Amino acid sequence: MLVSESAAAVFQSVNPASERVIAERPAMTERQLESALERAERAFQTNRRQAVAWRSERMLALAQGLRSEREALALLVTSEMGKPLAEAQAEVDKCAVSCEYFAHQAGAFLADEPTASDSPRSFVAFRPLGVILAIMPWNYPLWQVLRFAAPALMAGNAVVLKHAPNCFGTALVLERLVREAGFPEGCLAALIIGTEPIPALIADVRVRGVTLTGSDVAGSKVAEIAGREIKKAVMELGGSDFFLVLEDADLEQAAEVGVRARFQNAGQTCIAAKRFLVADSIADEYEERFVRLAAQLQVGDPLDPATRLGPAPEPAPAGQALACPGRPARVRWRAPSCDWVLLPGNGGTWSCAGDADFRRGDLWPGGRFHQIQYRGRRSAPSQSQPVWTRWQHLDQRRGPRGQAGG
């Protein structure tokens, strides 16, 4: 059973800037979810038999569809999850470029690769898997889907998409655009469901793989089910990336990039800078530059071209609604889920979310490197670790070592 009686919910999409309900969608029934899986399976059986050139034509049509609906798509994204309109427009553009890239390159990516063996002819062949379940987050409602779906469709697969509930509108538009581009109906099917049906979906014989972008907690649960069912799984999970600034760095440039790395897309970026590790001798100067530049960020209505930091779609937990001078009272900005975050408070002071406080603590022996640290959960592994220094051969100098990737 894919959907239980308790799953008969209605999902609301709330504009985080106005706090108005912009759409209500009932959860799929058992029959509707079964129908979506059947359509996806039929679409896969059709798509897998087509030539790469046939799929390329449709992927290029999808890119054109994205561009032709750029303004409406960007407005929908901003309305559903709150990022500034200019960032949403850039996301549409990036998705269109990605679709064109895979349309042009898939032939080379999928070509058989000859290999030596004791047989007369040996080669590695790339074949589609089948229906792939995608569980996607709200931070990049279009990009997170299409960066996976474009190569998956070009390889001959079909996709069933479980998007974040506040982005179901974006999911339905993507379903329509893929269909209108000429792919078989059901090649990308938007599932209006919560998390309850996911274990049964992964176990369903028609679903041959699963991909998730999200938290390490969610990824662990999905990967466990996929492993039990012997299904392919790809996880892109959150981390706690550090941003290391050494004594000889260009501090103004490092501060400018640091502010962008922390606050771009409201801080909801997998490789956003989350821990700032600064050499003790320059820590005060770097902090002053960072604070000065961050204080210049305009927080407010995401439809205003001057806005650089819009509201996040998740309501702020108790004690985590942060006051930002000059922003409309109705716009609440939630601290990004990270180790710490600096935001301007009243009177030029700085505050952070909840009951957290800032402190400097030794990170490496000898106290050479220090960090402004949030007293919270243990840090997750990093996905990236930028180092700001003029050292030309950092690995030849005795310095900090870290682990990134994974």
N, C-alpha and C positions, 0 to 999 in steps of 0.2 A: 504494500500500500504506500503510494508516494505522498499523499496528502491526508492528514488526519482531520477529524472533525474540529479540533481546536485551531486548525490553521485557517479557518474561514475569517480572516482579518481583512481590514480595509487599510491600505497604506496611504498615508498623507505625504504630499510633497509640500514643504513649507519654505517660502522665500525667506532666507535668514536675515535679509535686510529689513523687510517690512513685517516679517512674522505672520504674513497672510498665507492661508492654505491656497495653493495654486492648482492642486489636482488631488483627487482621491481615486484610488484604484483598488478594487477588491482582489484578494488573493485568488489565484487560479484554483479551480476545482480539480478533483482527481481526474475527471474526464478531460478537462482542458490541458492539464499537464501531460497526460498520456498522448493526447493528440499532437502536442508540440514535439514530443519525442519521436512520434511516428513520422511527422513531417521532416524532422531533422535526419532521421535514418534514410528516408526516401531521397532527400536532397543529397546526402552523402553518396548514395549509390549512383546518382546521376553525375555529381561533380567529379567523382573519382575517375570516371571514364572519359572525361573531356581532355582534350589536348591542353598543354600549358598555354598555347597561344589563345585558345578560346577563353580560358580563365583570365589571361592578361587583358583582353579586350574589356571584360566586365570589371576588372579591378581599376582600369583607367576610367571607366564610366563612373565607378564609385568615387574616385578622386574628383571627377568633374561635378558629381552630385554634391559632394561636400563643399566645393567652392561656390556652387550656385546657391546654396542655402547657408552660406557663411554667416551672415548677419543674424538670421533667425536661430541658427544653431548656437551661436555664441550667446545670444540673449537667453536662450533656454538654459544653457549651462550656468550662466551667472544667476539666473532666477532660482535654479535648483540648489546650487551649492555655494554661491556667494563670492566667487573670485571676481576681481575687476574685469570689466568687459574687454579691455585690451588684451588681457591674458587669455580670456576665452577665445577671442578671435585668433590669437597666435596659436592656440591649441588646434583649432580647426585647420589652419594652414599647415601645421606640422603633420596632422593626420593625412591630409591630401598628398603631401610630399612623400610620406611613408608608403601610401598606397601605390603611387607611381613608381617608387623605388622597387617594391616587390613585384610589380607588374613587369618591369623591365629586367629584373635580375633573377626571377624565379627559374627561368630556363636553365641558367648556369648552375644555380644552387641545386636543382633537382636532377641534373644530368648524371647518368651512370658514371662511376669512377672505376676504371680498369685497375686491377691489382694482380700482382704476380702470385702464381700458385702452381701446383703440379697438374692442374686441369688445363684442357685446351683453351678455355676462355673463362676468366674469373673477373667479376666486377661487383662493386657495392652499388645497390639500387636503393632509391629513396621512394617509399610508397606511403600513401595516406593511412592514418590509423582508423579514422571513423568519426563518430560524434564526440566532440570535446566539450566538457563542461568548464565554463569560465566563471569564476567568482571574483568580481571586480569591485574596487573601492570608489569613493566619490571624489577623491582629490583631483583626478584628471578623468572626467567622465567619458570623454571621447578617446583620448590617447591611450589610456590603460586598456581599453577594449581593442582598438584597431592595431596597436603595436603587436598584439597577439593574433587577432583575427585575420589581418591581411595576409601574413605568411601561412597561417593555417588554411585559409580558403584557397590560396594559390597552390598549396600542396595537395588539394583535393578533399580536404576534410569538411565537416560541418560543425557549427558552433551552437550550443545552447548557453545563453548568457543569464547568469544570476547577478544583476547589478545591485549596488547599494539602493535601498528603498527610496531615498530622496532623489535618485537619478533614474527612476523607471521611465520618465518621459524621454530622456536622452536615449535609453536603451530601445524604446519603441521606435524612435526616429531612425536609429541605426538599422534596426530590422527592416524598416521600409526602404531605406536607401540601398541596402544590399540587394533587396528584391528588385527594386527599380533599376539597378545596374545590370540586371539580367542573370544573376545567379539563380539557381533553382530555389523555389519557394521553400523556406525552412532552413536554408543554409546558415542563417543567423536568426535564431529564435530567442526573443526576450521572454524570460520567465518571471512572472509577477508572483513571487513567493518569498517567504522568509527563510530562516536557516533550517527549520525543522525537516523539510524534505531532502536536504542535501545528502545525508548518509545513504538514503535509498536511491538517489540519483546516481551517486558514484558507484553503487553496487549494481545498477541496472546494466544488463548485458549489452544494451545499445550504446552505452557511454564507454568509450575506450580509453579516455584519459581525462585528467582534470588539471586546471591551472588556477592558481590563486595569487592575487596581490593583496597583501594586508598585514595584519599583525603576526608576530611569532606565535601567539596563542592560537589564533585561528588556523595558521599554517600547520601547526603541530597536529591539530585535530583532523584536518583534511588529509594530511600526509599519512596519518595513522590508518584512516579508513582506506585510502588508496593502496597502501601497502598490504593491508589485509585482503583486499580484493584483487591484488596483483594488477594494478592499473598504473599506467604511466602518470607521473605527476611532476609539475614544474611550479615551484614556489618562489615568489619574490616578496621577501618579508622586510619589515622595518628593522632599523638598526639604531645605533647611537654614535653617529659619526663625529670624530673630533676634527677640529680646525686648529692646526698647530702653527704658532707664530714664534719664530726664533729671533734672537737679538738683532741680527743684521737685516731683518726684513724691511721692506718699504711699508711703514706703518699706515700711511694714508691709503695706499692701494689695498693693503690687507684689510683695513677697516671697511673700505667701500665694498669690496667683494664679500667680506664677512657679513655685512648687513644684508646684502642681496641673498647670500647663501642661507641666512637664517630666516628671512621673512618672505622670500619669493613664494608665491602661491599660498600665502597665509601660513608659511612654515610647514605646509602639508606636502612635503616632497621627500621621497625615500632617501635621497642623498643630501638633504638639508644639513647644514652645520648645526650640531646639537650640543657639542662640548667644545668650548674654546679654551685651548691649552696655550698659555702665553708664558714666555720666559720671564722670570721674576723681575729682571732689571728693566723691562719695558712694559710690565703689566699695567701700571697706572696710566701711562701715556696711551697705550692701546685702548684701554677701557674708556678713557675720556673721548678719544676719537670715535669709537664705536657708538657711545651714547649720543654724542653730538649728531652723528649721521642718522642714527635710528630715530631720533626725536623729530627729524624732518619728514619722516614718512607720514603721508596723509591717510588717516583712517576714516572710513565713512561709507557712503553710498557707492556700491561697486559700479553703478551706471555713470557716475561722475568721472570724466576723464582724468581729473586730478587725483583720484583715489589710488593709492598704492597698496592698501591693505584693507580688504573687505571682511565682512563677518564670515565665520565658519558655520556650517549647517548644523553642527551638534550643539545643543544647549550647554552653557557653561555649568559645570557642577557647582554645588554650594561652595562659596568662598573663592571661586575662580573667575568671576566676572571682573574684568580689569577696566579701570577708568582711564580713558584717553582724552585729554583736553581737546576741545573743538569738534568732537565727533557728535553726530546726532544721538540723542539719548536712547532712541529705539534700537540703535545698532550695537549689539553686544558682540564682543570679540573674545573668542575662547582661546586660551593659551594652547599652542600646538602641543601635541603629545610628544614630549621630548624630556631630556634631563633637566633643562632649565631654559628660561626665556626672559629677556629683558624687555620691559615696556616702560614708556614715560609715564610717570605719575604726576601728581600735582606739585607745583612749586619746584620743578626741576629734579625732584627725587625719583628714584627708580624702585619699582616693586615687581613682584612676581606672583605666580598663581598660588592660590591656596595658602597653606601654612608654611610654604617653603621659605627658606631664607638663603642669602648668599654668604658664602664663606670662601676663603682661600685655603686650599689644602695641598700638601705635597703630593705629587703624583709619582715622581721618580726619586730615588735615593739622593740625598744631598740637598733637596729643596730647590734644585735648579729650575724646574718647570712647575708652574702652578696653574690652577684652574679656578674659575668661578663655577661652583658646583651646586647643583640642586640636591638637597637631602631627600632623596626618594628611592625608587627601586634600583636594583643593581643594573648597571648599563648593559644593554645588549651588544653583540658584536657590531663593528662598523661595516658599512658598505663602501665607504670611501674615506680617505685620510689625507686631505690636502696639507702640504707643508709649505709655509712661507719663509723663504730664506734666500740669500744670495749664494749659498754654497753651491758650487757647480757639481760637486761629487758628494752628495749627502751620505751615501752608503759607505764612503771611505772615511767618514768622520765618526767619532764616538758620539752617538746621539740616541734619542728615544727610538724605540722600536714598538710597532703596534701590529695588530692583525686586522685585515680588512677583507671584504668580499665574503661570498658564501650565500 
